[in-house]
Amino acid sequence: MAIDNLPSLLPRESSEDYAAQLLPSLMTLDRLDQGVWAGAKAVFDRHIAG
């Protein structure tokens, strides 16, 4: 995860790395029923139900 690397990288490197890891997920925001967003919703729904 990018968060684990942030303290050990230079600010520019950490920002570029974080953006590179986040951008693919952000590009799929129009498909909330698939991929990472579907997984996040499943976790949310499970916690709300419990």
Secondary structure as a PSIPRED ss2 file (coil, helix, strand):
# PSIPRED VFORMAT (PSIPRED V4.0)

   1 M C   1.000  0.000  0.000
   2 A H   0.000  1.000  0.000
   3 I H   0.000  1.000  0.000
   4 D H   0.000  1.000  0.000
   5 N H   0.000  1.000  0.000
   6 L H   0.000  1.000  0.000
   7 P H   0.000  1.000  0.000
   8 S H   0.000  1.000  0.000
   9 L C   1.000  0.000  0.000
  10 L C   1.000  0.000  0.000
  11 P H   0.000  1.000  0.000
  12 R H   0.000  1.000  0.000
  13 E H   0.000  1.000  0.000
  14 S H   0.000  1.000  0.000
  15 S H   0.000  1.000  0.000
  16 E H   0.000  1.000  0.000
  17 D H   0.000  1.000  0.000
  18 Y H   0.000  1.000  0.000
  19 A H   0.000  1.000  0.000
  20 A H   0.000  1.000  0.000
  21 Q H   0.000  1.000  0.000
  22 L H   0.000  1.000  0.000
  23 L H   0.000  1.000  0.000
  24 P H   0.000  1.000  0.000
  25 S H   0.000  1.000  0.000
  26 L H   0.000  1.000  0.000
  27 M C   1.000  0.000  0.000
  28 T C   1.000  0.000  0.000
  29 L C   1.000  0.000  0.000
  30 D C   1.000  0.000  0.000
  31 R C   1.000  0.000  0.000
  32 L C   1.000  0.000  0.000
  33 D C   1.000  0.000  0.000
  34 Q C   1.000  0.000  0.000
  35 G H   0.000  1.000  0.000
  36 V H   0.000  1.000  0.000
  37 W H   0.000  1.000  0.000
  38 A H   0.000  1.000  0.000
  39 G H   0.000  1.000  0.000
  40 A H   0.000  1.000  0.000
  41 K H   0.000  1.000  0.000
  42 A H   0.000  1.000  0.000
  43 V H   0.000  1.000  0.000
  44 F H   0.000  1.000  0.000
  45 D H   0.000  1.000  0.000
  46 R H   0.000  1.000  0.000
  47 H H   0.000  1.000  0.000
  48 I H   0.000  1.000  0.000
  49 A H   0.000  1.000  0.000
  50 G C   1.000  0.000  0.000
